[in-house]
Amino acid sequence: MSEVTWDTLHSQIAACRRCGLCGGITNKVPGQGDTSSPLMLLGEGPGRQEDEQGLAFVGPAGQLLTKMLAAIGLPRERVYICNCVKCRPPQNRTPLPEEIAACHVHLAMQLWLLRPRVILLLGATAGRAALGDGFRITRDRGVWVERKGVWILPTYHPSYLLRAPEHKREAWEDLQALREKLLDLGLYPDLLDARPENDPSS
């Protein structure tokens, strides 16, 4: 993959017809952010506002995610954010396993280009895609997994937190654990030296 670039990836996603999701969308949503970031955030799939704008996590869930990152000292423009599938599923349904599998070629290229040190998995779909079908969000969230030198932490999807705000406290604990891991690895020292003071779960 030595000749692969971010432009190559975006062209590949724009031309993709590997599954039927591309038939009913406005825009592909490849993902965006800092392409030299050591941190990748991986979600499920685009929603309505993401489909309209061609950008990941720009709706209400994205606004909550921005607040959660800011609460641990991370501006969202300093991380890379993408989804398991790059096209919006109809009525925002959960992507099917075969759709996630068809889109994996794009995610694999993103991982190769970014080479993240840490991945934050947002929700059950991302958890299963990354960690296998045995993944259970209520059991496995907040538990670090190390794969080939990459540290992976599952947490709740922000859209779930909007529907079930009683779980925001657990998500805040996960974000603090993320911050501590980034510090332990010597990542973002310019941003994370000060202790976080804002608790978005309250």
DOROMI-894564 format. One record per residue: residue number from 0; x, y negated, z negated of N, C-alpha, C, O in turn. Coordinates in Angstrom, 2 decimals, padded with zeros to 5 digits. Example, Ala and Ser with C-alpha at 12.3 -4.5 7.8 and 13.67 -1.06 7.14 Angstrom:
2
SITE   resi      n.c1      n.c2      n.c3     ca.c1     ca.c2     ca.c3      c.c1      c.c2      c.c3      o.c1      o.c2      o.c3
SITE      0    013.19    005.69   -007.80    012.30    004.50   -007.80    013.20    003.30   -007.80    014.24    003.32   -008.46
SITE      1    012.85    002.25   -007.08    013.67    001.06   -007.14    012.90   -000.03   -007.87    013.41   -001.14   -008.04
//
This chain:
202
SITE   resi      n.c1      n.c2      n.c3     ca.c1     ca.c2     ca.c3      c.c1      c.c2      c.c3      o.c1      o.c2      o.c3
SITE      0    000.81    001.22    000.00    000.00    000.00    000.00    000.85   -001.27    000.00    000.36   -002.34   -000.36
SITE      1    002.09   -001.16    000.40    002.98   -002.32    000.28    002.50   -003.50    001.12    002.83   -004.64    000.81
SITE      2    001.72   -003.23    002.21    001.28   -004.30    003.08   -000.06   -004.90    002.63   -000.53   -005.86    003.23
SITE      3   -000.67   -004.33    001.60   -001.99   -004.78    001.16   -001.87   -006.11    000.42   -000.98   -006.31   -000.40
SITE      4   -002.79   -007.01    000.71   -002.85   -008.30    000.04   -004.29   -008.54   -000.43   -005.20   -007.78   -000.11
SITE      5   -004.47   -009.60   -001.21   -005.82   -009.96   -001.63   -006.69   -010.30   -000.43   -007.89   -010.00   -000.44
SITE      6   -006.12   -010.92    000.60   -006.89   -011.21    001.80   -007.33   -009.91    002.48   -008.45   -009.81    002.98
SITE      7   -006.44   -008.92    002.50   -006.79   -007.62    003.06   -007.97   -007.02    002.30   -008.92   -006.51    002.90
SITE      8   -007.90   -007.08    000.98   -008.98   -006.55    000.15   -010.30   -007.24    000.46   -011.31   -006.57    000.66
SITE      9   -010.31   -008.56    000.51   -011.55   -009.29    000.74   -012.11   -009.00    002.14   -013.32   -008.92    002.32
SITE     10   -011.23   -008.84    003.12   -011.69   -008.48    004.46   -012.29   -007.07    004.47   -013.29   -006.82    005.13
SITE     11   -011.66   -006.17    003.73   -012.16   -004.80    003.64   -013.54   -004.77    003.00   -014.43   -004.06    003.47
SITE     12   -013.72   -005.53    001.93   -015.03   -005.57    001.26   -016.08   -006.21    002.18   -017.20   -005.73    002.26
SITE     13   -015.71   -007.29    002.86   -016.66   -007.97    003.75   -017.15   -007.05    004.86   -018.31   -007.14    005.27
SITE     14   -016.29   -006.16    005.34   -016.64   -005.27    006.46   -017.26   -003.96    005.99   -017.69   -003.16    006.82
SITE     15   -017.31   -003.72    004.68   -017.66   -002.39    004.16   -019.12   -002.04    004.46   -020.03   -002.85    004.26
SITE     16   -019.32   -000.81    004.93   -020.65   -000.23    005.13   -020.67    001.19    004.57   -021.34    002.07    005.12
SITE     17   -019.95    001.41    003.49   -019.77    002.76    002.96   -021.00    003.30    002.25   -021.13    004.51    002.07
SITE     18   -021.92    002.40    001.85   -023.18    002.86    001.24   -024.29    001.93    001.66   -024.04    000.94    002.35
SITE     19   -025.52    002.24    001.26   -026.67    001.48    001.72   -026.90    000.16    001.01   -027.75   -000.62    001.43
SITE     20   -026.16   -000.12   -000.05   -026.40   -001.35   -000.79   -026.19   -002.59    000.07   -026.84   -003.61   -000.15
SITE     21   -025.31   -002.52    001.04   -024.98   -003.70    001.83   -026.14   -004.15    002.71   -026.11   -005.25    003.26
SITE     22   -027.16   -003.30    002.86   -028.24   -003.64    003.77   -029.21   -004.69    003.27   -029.91   -005.30    004.07
SITE     23   -029.27   -004.92    001.96   -030.28   -005.83    001.43   -029.72   -006.97    000.62   -030.37   -007.43   -000.32
SITE     24   -028.53   -007.43    000.95   -027.87   -008.44    000.12   -027.72   -009.76    000.87   -027.89   -009.83    002.09
SITE     25   -027.40   -010.80    000.11   -027.05   -012.10    000.69   -025.54   -012.22    000.85   -025.06   -012.64    001.90
SITE     26   -024.80   -011.86   -000.19   -023.34   -011.96   -000.17   -022.71   -010.75   -000.85   -023.26   -010.21   -001.80
SITE     27   -021.57   -010.33   -000.35   -020.73   -009.42   -001.10   -020.13   -010.20   -002.29   -019.95   -011.42   -002.21
SITE     28   -019.84   -009.48   -003.37   -019.28   -010.12   -004.57   -018.00   -009.36   -004.94   -018.05   -008.46   -005.77
SITE     29   -016.88   -009.73   -004.34   -015.65   -008.97   -004.58   -015.08   -009.12   -005.98   -014.44   -008.20   -006.50
SITE     30   -015.32   -010.27   -006.61   -014.68   -010.58   -007.89   -013.81   -011.80   -007.72   -013.50   -012.20   -006.60
SITE     31   -013.41   -012.39   -008.83   -012.62   -013.61   -008.75   -011.89   -013.82   -010.07   -012.14   -013.15   -011.07
SITE     32   -010.98   -014.79   -010.02   -010.22   -015.14   -011.22   -008.75   -015.23   -010.92   -008.33   -015.42   -009.78
SITE     33   -007.97   -015.10   -011.96   -006.51   -015.21   -011.88   -005.94   -013.89   -011.35   -005.99   -012.88   -012.05
SITE     34   -005.42   -013.90   -010.14   -004.91   -012.67   -009.53   -003.54   -012.26   -010.05   -002.96   -011.28   -009.59
SITE     35   -003.02   -013.01   -011.00   -001.80   -012.58   -011.69   -002.09   -012.29   -013.16   -001.17   -012.15   -013.97
SITE     36   -003.38   -012.20   -013.51   -003.76   -011.97   -014.90   -003.39   -010.57   -015.36   -003.50   -009.62   -014.59
SITE     37   -002.95   -010.42   -016.61   -002.74   -009.08   -017.18   -004.02   -008.44   -017.68   -004.00   -007.30   -018.15
SITE     38   -005.16   -009.17   -017.59   -006.42   -008.70   -018.14   -007.48   -008.65   -017.05   -007.75   -009.65   -016.38
SITE     39   -008.08   -007.47   -016.87   -009.22   -007.30   -015.96   -010.47   -007.05   -016.77   -010.46   -006.26   -017.72
SITE     40   -011.56   -007.72   -016.40   -012.88   -007.44   -016.95   -013.69   -006.74   -015.88   -013.84   -007.26   -014.77
SITE     41   -014.22   -005.57   -016.20   -014.94   -004.77   -015.21   -016.38   -004.58   -015.65   -016.64   -004.00   -016.70
SITE     42   -017.31   -005.05   -014.83   -018.72   -004.90   -015.10   -019.37   -003.88   -014.19   -018.70   -003.03   -013.60
SITE     43   -020.68   -003.97   -014.08   -021.49   -002.97   -013.35   -021.69   -003.35   -011.90   -021.19   -002.66   -011.00
SITE     44   -022.41   -004.42   -011.66   -022.71   -004.86   -010.30   -023.29   -006.26   -010.31   -023.68   -006.75   -011.37
SITE     45   -023.35   -006.90   -009.16   -023.88   -008.26   -009.10   -025.37   -008.31   -009.38   -026.10   -007.36   -009.08
SITE     46   -025.81   -009.42   -009.96   -027.22   -009.71   -010.10   -027.67   -010.71   -009.06   -026.96   -010.96   -008.08
SITE     47   -028.86   -011.29   -009.27   -029.42   -012.19   -008.26   -028.55   -013.42   -008.03   -028.25   -013.77   -006.88
SITE     48   -028.14   -014.09   -009.11   -027.36   -015.31   -008.93   -025.97   -015.00   -008.36   -025.42   -015.79   -007.60
SITE     49   -025.42   -013.86   -008.74   -024.12   -013.45   -008.19   -024.24   -013.19   -006.70   -023.36   -013.57   -005.92
SITE     50   -025.34   -012.53   -006.30   -025.58   -012.25   -004.88   -025.74   -013.55   -004.09   -025.26   -013.66   -002.96
SITE     51   -026.42   -014.51   -004.69   -026.63   -015.79   -004.00   -025.33   -016.55   -003.81   -025.12   -017.19   -002.78
SITE     52   -024.43   -016.49   -004.83   -023.22   -017.30   -004.79   -021.98   -016.54   -004.32   -020.97   -017.16   -003.99
SITE     53   -022.05   -015.21   -004.30   -020.88   -014.43   -003.93   -019.81   -014.40   -005.00   -018.64   -014.13   -004.71
SITE     54   -020.20   -014.69   -006.25   -019.26   -014.74   -007.37   -019.76   -013.85   -008.49   -020.97   -013.74   -008.72
SITE     55   -018.83   -013.22   -009.19   -019.19   -012.31   -010.29   -019.45   -013.09   -011.58   -018.77   -014.06   -011.89
SITE     56   -020.47   -012.65   -012.32   -020.77   -013.16   -013.66   -020.95   -014.68   -013.67   -020.24   -015.40   -014.38
SITE     57   -021.91   -015.15   -012.89   -022.22   -016.58   -012.88   -023.63   -016.87   -013.41   -023.99   -018.03   -013.57
SITE     58   -024.43   -015.84   -013.67   -025.76   -016.02   -014.23   -025.72   -016.14   -015.75   -024.66   -016.41   -016.31
SITE     59   -026.85   -015.94   -016.43   -026.88   -016.05   -017.88   -025.89   -015.12   -018.58   -025.27   -015.51   -019.56
SITE     60   -025.73   -013.88   -018.09   -024.75   -012.97   -018.69   -023.34   -013.51   -018.52   -022.51   -013.39   -019.42
SITE     61   -023.07   -014.11   -017.37   -021.75   -014.69   -017.15   -021.48   -015.88   -018.04   -020.35   -016.09   -018.49
SITE     62   -022.52   -016.67   -018.31   -022.36   -017.81   -019.22   -022.05   -017.33   -020.63   -021.23   -017.93   -021.33
SITE     63   -022.71   -016.25   -021.05   -022.39   -015.68   -022.36   -020.97   -015.14   -022.38   -020.24   -015.32   -023.36
SITE     64   -020.56   -014.47   -021.31   -019.20   -013.94   -021.24   -018.18   -015.06   -021.34   -017.16   -014.92   -022.02
SITE     65   -018.43   -016.18   -020.67   -017.53   -017.32   -020.74   -017.39   -017.81   -022.18   -016.28   -018.12   -022.62
SITE     66   -018.50   -017.87   -022.91   -018.47   -018.28   -024.32   -017.69   -017.29   -025.17   -016.92   -017.69   -026.05
SITE     67   -017.88   -016.00   -024.91   -017.19   -014.98   -025.69   -015.68   -015.06   -025.48   -014.90   -014.96   -026.44
SITE     68   -015.26   -015.25   -024.23   -013.83   -015.39   -023.96   -013.27   -016.65   -024.60   -012.19   -016.62   -025.19
SITE     69   -014.00   -017.76   -024.48   -013.53   -019.02   -025.07   -013.39   -018.90   -026.58   -012.52   -019.54   -027.17
SITE     70   -014.23   -018.08   -027.21   -014.19   -017.94   -028.66   -012.91   -017.27   -029.14   -012.53   -017.44   -030.30
SITE     71   -012.24   -016.49   -028.28   -010.94   -015.92   -028.67   -009.79   -016.67   -028.02   -008.64   -016.22   -028.07
SITE     72   -010.09   -017.82   -027.40   -009.03   -018.67   -026.87   -008.68   -018.43   -025.41   -007.66   -018.92   -024.95
SITE     73   -009.52   -017.69   -024.68   -009.22   -017.38   -023.28   -010.16   -018.13   -022.34   -011.36   -017.83   -022.34
SITE     74   -009.68   -019.08   -021.56   -010.51   -019.64   -020.49   -010.75   -018.56   -019.44   -009.83   -017.83   -019.09
SITE     75   -011.97   -018.46   -018.93   -012.25   -017.35   -018.01   -011.46   -017.44   -016.72   -011.26   -016.44   -016.04
SITE     76   -010.99   -018.65   -016.36   -010.18   -018.75   -015.15   -008.80   -018.12   -015.30   -008.07   -017.97   -014.32
SITE     77   -008.45   -017.74   -016.52   -007.16   -017.08   -016.76   -007.27   -015.55   -016.75   -006.27   -014.86   -016.98
SITE     78   -008.46   -015.01   -016.48   -008.63   -013.56   -016.39   -009.20   -013.22   -015.01   -009.63   -014.10   -014.27
SITE     79   -009.20   -011.92   -014.69   -009.78   -011.47   -013.42   -011.03   -010.67   -013.72   -011.01   -009.75   -014.54
SITE     80   -012.13   -011.01   -013.04   -013.44   -010.41   -013.32   -013.99   -009.79   -012.05   -014.01   -010.42   -010.99
SITE     81   -014.45   -008.54   -012.14   -015.06   -007.88   -011.00   -016.05   -006.83   -011.49   -016.25   -006.66   -012.69
SITE     82   -016.67   -006.13   -010.55   -017.67   -005.12   -010.86   -017.35   -003.80   -010.17   -016.55   -003.74   -009.24
SITE     83   -018.00   -002.74   -010.65   -017.82   -001.43   -010.04   -018.30   -001.40   -008.61   -017.66   -000.79   -007.75
SITE     84   -019.44   -002.06   -008.33   -019.92   -002.18   -006.96   -019.95   -003.66   -006.58   -020.17   -004.53   -007.42
SITE     85   -019.72   -003.91   -005.32   -019.57   -005.28   -004.84   -020.83   -005.83   -004.19   -020.84   -006.98   -003.74
SITE     86   -021.88   -005.02   -004.13   -023.17   -005.45   -003.58   -024.25   -005.28   -004.63   -024.21   -004.35   -005.44
SITE     87   -025.21   -006.19   -004.63   -026.29   -006.14   -005.62   -027.22   -004.96   -005.34   -027.75   -004.84   -004.24
SITE     88   -027.44   -004.09   -006.33   -028.45   -003.04   -006.17   -029.86   -003.66   -006.17   -030.08   -004.68   -006.82
SITE     89   -030.80   -003.05   -005.47   -032.17   -003.58   -005.42   -032.76   -003.73   -006.82   -032.65   -002.83   -007.66
SITE     90   -033.40   -004.87   -007.07   -034.05   -005.15   -008.36   -033.07   -005.01   -009.54   -033.49   -004.73   -010.66
SITE     91   -031.79   -005.20   -009.27   -030.77   -005.12   -010.32   -030.72   -003.75   -011.00   -030.30   -003.65   -012.16
SITE     92   -031.13   -002.70   -010.32   -031.06   -001.38   -010.92   -029.61   -000.97   -011.13   -028.69   -001.55   -010.56
SITE     93   -029.43    000.06   -011.96   -028.09    000.59   -012.20   -027.55    001.22   -010.91   -028.27    001.97   -010.26
SITE     94   -026.31    000.94   -010.53   -025.76    001.58   -009.34   -025.74    003.10   -009.48   -025.48    003.64   -010.56
SITE     95   -026.04    003.78   -008.39   -026.01    005.23   -008.39   -024.57    005.74   -008.38   -023.68    005.04   -007.89
SITE     96   -024.33    006.94   -008.91   -022.96    007.47   -008.90   -022.33    007.49   -007.52   -021.14    007.21   -007.37
SITE     97   -023.13    007.82   -006.49   -022.56    007.86   -005.13   -022.23    006.46   -004.62   -021.32    006.31   -003.80
SITE     98   -022.95    005.45   -005.09   -022.62    004.07   -004.70   -021.33    003.62   -005.37   -020.49    002.96   -004.75
SITE     99   -021.18    003.97   -006.63   -019.93    003.64   -007.34   -018.75    004.35   -006.70   -017.67    003.78   -006.55
SITE    100   -018.97    005.62   -006.33   -017.90    006.38   -005.68   -017.52    005.78   -004.33   -016.34    005.71   -003.99
SITE    101   -018.53    005.33   -003.57   -018.25    004.73   -002.27   -017.46    003.43   -002.41   -016.63    003.10   -001.56
SITE    102   -017.71    002.70   -003.49   -017.06    001.40   -003.70   -015.70    001.54   -004.41   -014.97    000.56   -004.54
SITE    103   -015.38    002.75   -004.85   -014.16    002.92   -005.64   -012.90    002.54   -004.86   -011.91    002.12   -005.46
SITE    104   -012.93    002.69   -003.55   -011.76    002.33   -002.76   -011.40    000.86   -002.96   -010.22    000.50   -002.96
SITE    105   -012.41    000.02   -003.13   -012.14   -001.41   -003.34   -011.60   -001.66   -004.74   -010.66   -002.43   -004.93
SITE    106   -012.20   -001.01   -005.72   -011.72   -001.17   -007.10   -010.30   -000.65   -007.24   -009.47   -001.26   -007.92
SITE    107   -010.00    000.47   -006.59   -008.64    001.01   -006.65   -007.64    000.03   -006.07   -006.52   -000.11   -006.58
SITE    108   -008.03   -000.65   -005.00   -007.12   -001.65   -004.41   -006.97   -002.85   -005.34   -005.88   -003.39   -005.48
SITE    109   -008.06   -003.26   -005.99   -007.96   -004.36   -006.95   -007.01   -004.01   -008.09   -006.18   -004.83   -008.50
SITE    110   -007.13   -002.79   -008.60   -006.24   -002.36   -009.68   -004.80   -002.34   -009.21   -003.90   -002.74   -009.95
SITE    111   -004.58   -001.88   -008.00   -003.21   -001.82   -007.47   -002.62   -003.22   -007.31   -001.46   -003.44   -007.63
SITE    112   -003.43   -004.16   -006.81   -002.95   -005.52   -006.61   -002.74   -006.25   -007.93   -001.74   -006.95   -008.11
SITE    113   -003.68   -006.08   -008.85   -003.60   -006.82   -010.11   -002.62   -006.20   -011.10   -001.91   -006.91   -011.81
SITE    114   -002.58   -004.86   -011.13   -001.76   -004.13   -012.10   -001.98   -004.64   -013.53   -001.04   -005.08   -014.18
SITE    115   -003.22   -004.58   -014.01   -003.52   -005.13   -015.34   -002.86   -004.32   -016.45   -002.64   -003.12   -016.31
SITE    116   -002.56   -004.99   -017.52   -002.06   -004.31   -018.72   -003.22   -003.89   -019.61   -003.11   -002.92   -020.36
SITE    117   -004.33   -004.63   -019.53   -005.50   -004.39   -020.38   -006.75   -004.52   -019.52   -006.84   -005.40   -018.67
SITE    118   -007.73   -003.63   -019.75   -009.01   -003.69   -019.06   -010.13   -003.70   -020.11   -010.16   -002.84   -020.99
SITE    119   -011.02   -004.66   -020.01   -012.22   -004.70   -020.85   -013.39   -004.21   -020.02   -013.75   -004.83   -019.02
SITE    120   -013.97   -003.09   -020.43   -015.11   -002.50   -019.73   -016.40   -003.08   -020.30   -016.63   -003.03   -021.51
SITE    121   -017.22   -003.63   -019.43   -018.45   -004.29   -019.86   -019.64   -003.39   -019.55   -020.15   -003.39   -018.43
SITE    122   -020.07   -002.62   -020.55   -021.27   -001.82   -020.42   -021.05   -000.36   -020.09   -019.94    000.08   -019.81
SITE    123   -022.16    000.38   -020.15   -022.11    001.83   -020.00   -021.70    002.26   -018.61   -020.96    003.24   -018.47
SITE    124   -022.15    001.56   -017.58   -021.82    001.96   -016.21   -020.33    001.84   -015.96   -019.72    002.76   -015.40
SITE    125   -019.74    000.73   -016.36   -018.29    000.57   -016.21   -017.55    001.59   -017.05   -016.51    002.11   -016.63
SITE    126   -018.08    001.89   -018.25   -017.45    002.89   -019.10   -017.41    004.26   -018.46   -016.38    004.93   -018.50
SITE    127   -018.53    004.68   -017.87   -018.56    005.99   -017.21   -017.67    006.01   -015.97   -017.00    007.00   -015.71
SITE    128   -017.67    004.91   -015.22   -016.85    004.85   -014.01   -015.37    004.97   -014.34   -014.61    005.61   -013.60
SITE    129   -014.95    004.37   -015.44   -013.53    004.36   -015.79   -013.11    005.54   -016.65   -011.99    006.03   -016.52
SITE    130   -014.00    006.01   -017.52   -013.61    006.99   -018.53   -014.32    008.34   -018.39   -014.05    009.26   -019.16
SITE    131   -015.22    008.46   -017.42   -015.84    009.76   -017.17   -017.29    009.82   -017.61   -017.77    008.97   -018.36
SITE    132   -017.98    010.85   -017.12   -019.42    010.98   -017.36   -019.77    011.22   -018.83   -020.91    011.00   -019.24
SITE    133   -018.80    011.66   -019.62   -019.07    011.89   -021.04   -019.09    010.63   -021.87   -019.38    010.68   -023.07
SITE    134   -018.78    009.48   -021.25   -018.75    008.22   -021.99   -020.14    007.84   -022.48   -021.12    007.97   -021.75
SITE    135   -020.21    007.39   -023.74   -021.45    006.88   -024.33   -021.15    005.54   -024.98   -020.32    005.46   -025.89
SITE    136   -021.83    004.49   -024.53   -021.50    003.14   -024.99   -021.72    002.98   -026.49   -020.92    002.32   -027.15
SITE    137   -022.79    003.56   -027.04   -023.05    003.38   -028.47   -022.04    004.11   -029.32   -021.80    003.72   -030.46
SITE    138   -021.44    005.17   -028.80   -020.45    005.93   -029.54   -019.03    005.44   -029.29   -018.20    005.43   -030.20
SITE    139   -018.75    005.02   -028.06   -017.37    004.80   -027.65   -016.96    003.34   -027.56   -015.78    003.04   -027.37
SITE    140   -017.91    002.42   -027.69   -017.52    001.00   -027.62   -016.60    000.69   -028.79   -016.75    001.24   -029.88
SITE    141   -015.66   -000.20   -028.54   -014.73   -000.60   -029.58   -013.59    000.36   -029.82   -012.78    000.13   -030.72
SITE    142   -013.50    001.43   -029.04   -012.44    002.43   -029.21   -011.45    002.29   -028.06   -011.82    002.45   -026.90
SITE    143   -010.20    002.00   -028.39   -009.16    001.85   -027.36   -008.82    003.19   -026.74   -008.75    004.21   -027.41
SITE    144   -008.60    003.16   -025.43   -008.11    004.31   -024.67   -006.90    003.85   -023.87   -006.93    002.79   -023.25
SITE    145   -005.84    004.64   -023.89   -004.64    004.30   -023.12   -004.50    005.26   -021.95   -004.48    006.48   -022.15
SITE    146   -004.40    004.73   -020.74   -004.26    005.52   -019.53   -003.10    004.97   -018.71   -003.17    003.86   -018.18
SITE    147   -002.03    005.77   -018.60   -000.89    005.41   -017.76   -000.36    004.01   -018.09   -000.04    003.22   -017.20
SITE    148   -000.28    003.72   -019.37    000.26    002.45   -019.82   -000.72    001.29   -019.80   -000.35    000.17   -020.13
SITE    149   -001.96    001.55   -019.42   -003.00    000.51   -019.41   -003.92    000.74   -020.59   -004.41    001.86   -020.80
SITE    150   -004.17   -000.30   -021.36   -005.06   -000.21   -022.52   -006.47   -000.61   -022.11   -006.67   -001.66   -021.51
SITE    151   -007.45    000.24   -022.43   -008.83    000.07   -021.97   -009.74    000.01   -023.20   -009.68    000.87   -024.08
SITE    152   -010.59   -001.02   -023.23   -011.53   -001.19   -024.34   -012.95   -001.36   -023.81   -013.21   -002.32   -023.09
SITE    153   -013.86   -000.46   -024.15   -015.26   -000.64   -023.76   -016.00   -001.51   -024.77   -015.76   -001.44   -025.98
SITE    154   -016.91   -002.32   -024.27   -017.81   -003.09   -025.12   -019.15   -003.23   -024.41   -019.31   -002.78   -023.28
SITE    155   -020.10   -003.86   -025.07   -021.41   -004.03   -024.48   -021.37   -005.03   -023.31   -020.57   -005.96   -023.30
SITE    156   -022.25   -004.81   -022.36   -022.38   -005.75   -021.25   -023.09   -007.01   -021.77   -024.03   -006.90   -022.57
SITE    157   -022.66   -008.19   -021.34   -023.32   -009.41   -021.83   -024.82   -009.44   -021.55   -025.58   -009.99   -022.35
SITE    158   -025.27   -008.86   -020.44   -026.71   -008.85   -020.17   -027.46   -008.03   -021.22   -028.60   -008.36   -021.57
SITE    159   -026.84   -006.96   -021.72   -027.45   -006.17   -022.78   -027.53   -007.00   -024.06   -028.52   -006.93   -024.79
SITE    160   -026.50   -007.77   -024.33   -026.49   -008.61   -025.54   -027.59   -009.67   -025.49   -028.13   -010.06   -026.52
SITE    161   -027.91   -010.14   -024.29   -029.01   -011.10   -024.17   -030.34   -010.44   -024.50   -031.24   -011.09   -025.04
SITE    162   -030.48   -009.15   -024.19   -031.72   -008.43   -024.49   -031.74   -007.90   -025.92   -032.80   -007.74   -026.52
SITE    163   -030.55   -007.64   -026.47   -030.44   -007.05   -027.80   -029.42   -007.85   -028.62   -028.33   -007.34   -028.89
SITE    164   -029.76   -009.07   -029.01   -028.78   -009.94   -029.69   -028.30   -009.39   -031.02   -027.30   -009.87   -031.55
SITE    165   -028.99   -008.40   -031.58   -028.53   -007.81   -032.83   -027.18   -007.10   -032.68   -026.53   -006.80   -033.68
SITE    166   -026.76   -006.84   -031.44   -025.48   -006.18   -031.21   -024.35   -007.17   -030.91   -023.22   -006.76   -030.65
SITE    167   -024.65   -008.46   -030.95   -023.60   -009.44   -030.68   -022.46   -009.36   -031.69   -021.30   -009.59   -031.34
SITE    168   -022.78   -009.04   -032.94   -021.74   -008.94   -033.95   -020.71   -007.87   -033.60   -019.51   -008.08   -033.76
SITE    169   -021.19   -006.72   -033.11   -020.27   -005.66   -032.71   -019.41   -006.10   -031.52   -018.22   -005.82   -031.47
SITE    170   -020.04   -006.78   -030.57   -019.29   -007.27   -029.41   -018.23   -008.28   -029.84   -017.13   -008.30   -029.28
SITE    171   -018.55   -009.11   -030.83   -017.58   -010.08   -031.33   -016.40   -009.36   -031.97   -015.25   -009.79   -031.83
SITE    172   -016.67   -008.26   -032.68   -015.58   -007.46   -033.25   -014.69   -006.89   -032.14   -013.47   -006.84   -032.27
SITE    173   -015.32   -006.46   -031.04   -014.55   -005.94   -029.91   -013.68   -007.02   -029.30   -012.52   -006.77   -028.95
SITE    174   -014.23   -008.23   -029.16   -013.44   -009.32   -028.59   -012.26   -009.69   -029.48   -011.19   -010.04   -028.99
SITE    175   -012.45   -009.62   -030.78   -011.32   -009.88   -031.68   -010.26   -008.78   -031.55   -009.07   -009.06   -031.61
SITE    176   -010.72   -007.53   -031.37   -009.77   -006.44   -031.15   -009.02   -006.64   -029.84   -007.82   -006.35   -029.75
SITE    177   -009.71   -007.14   -028.83   -009.06   -007.45   -027.56   -007.98   -008.50   -027.76   -006.86   -008.37   -027.25
SITE    178   -008.32   -009.54   -028.48   -007.34   -010.59   -028.75   -006.11   -010.05   -029.46   -004.98   -010.39   -029.10
SITE    179   -006.31   -009.20   -030.46   -005.18   -008.64   -031.19   -004.31   -007.77   -030.29   -003.08   -007.80   -030.41
SITE    180   -004.92   -007.01   -029.40   -004.15   -006.18   -028.47   -003.32   -007.04   -027.52   -002.16   -006.75   -027.26
SITE    181   -003.94   -008.10   -027.01   -003.20   -009.00   -026.13   -002.01   -009.61   -026.85   -000.93   -009.74   -026.27
SITE    182   -002.20   -010.00   -028.10   -001.10   -010.53   -028.89   -000.02   -009.48   -029.12    001.17   -009.77   -028.99
SITE    183   -000.43   -008.26   -029.47    000.52   -007.19   -029.71    001.39   -006.92   -028.48    002.57   -006.59   -028.59
SITE    184    000.78   -007.07   -027.30    001.50   -006.82   -026.05    002.26   -008.05   -025.56    002.93   -007.99   -024.53
SITE    185    002.17   -009.14   -026.29    002.88   -010.36   -025.90    002.26   -011.08   -024.72    002.95   -011.79   -023.99
SITE    186    000.95   -010.92   -024.54    000.24   -011.52   -023.42   -000.50   -012.78   -023.87   -001.03   -012.82   -024.98
SITE    187   -000.54   -013.77   -023.02   -001.21   -015.05   -023.30   -000.71   -015.71   -024.59   -001.52   -016.22   -025.35
SITE    188    000.58   -015.72   -024.85    001.04   -016.34   -026.11    000.72   -017.82   -026.18    000.59   -018.37   -027.27
SITE    189    000.60   -018.48   -025.03    000.30   -019.91   -025.03   -001.14   -020.20   -025.44   -001.47   -021.33   -025.81
SITE    190   -002.00   -019.18   -025.39   -003.41   -019.39   -025.68   -003.85   -018.79   -027.00   -004.77   -019.30   -027.64
SITE    191   -003.21   -017.71   -027.42   -003.75   -016.90   -028.50   -003.02   -017.03   -029.82   -003.31   -016.28   -030.76
SITE    192   -002.09   -017.96   -029.93   -001.34   -018.08   -031.18   -002.23   -018.50   -032.34   -002.02   -018.06   -033.47
SITE    193   -003.20   -019.34   -032.08   -004.10   -019.80   -033.14   -005.21   -018.78   -033.35   -005.69   -018.17   -032.40
SITE    194   -005.60   -018.60   -034.60   -006.69   -017.67   -034.90   -008.01   -018.20   -034.31   -008.23   -019.41   -034.31
SITE    195   -008.88   -017.33   -033.79   -010.16   -017.80   -033.30   -011.03   -018.30   -034.45   -011.03   -017.72   -035.54
SITE    196   -011.76   -019.36   -034.19   -012.59   -019.95   -035.22   -014.08   -019.87   -034.90   -014.91   -019.99   -035.81
SITE    197   -014.42   -019.68   -033.66   -015.82   -019.70   -033.25   -016.36   -018.30   -033.10   -015.77   -017.47   -032.42
SITE    198   -017.47   -018.02   -033.73   -018.11   -016.71   -033.65   -019.37   -016.85   -032.79   -020.38   -017.37   -033.27
SITE    199   -019.32   -016.39   -031.50   -020.49   -016.57   -030.64   -021.62   -015.61   -030.99   -022.70   -015.70   -030.40
SITE    200   -021.40   -014.70   -031.92   -022.44   -013.75   -032.26   -023.49   -014.34   -033.20   -024.57   -013.77   -033.38
SITE    201   -023.16   -015.47   -033.80   -024.08   -016.06   -034.78   -025.17   -016.87   -034.10   -026.03   -017.44   -034.78
//
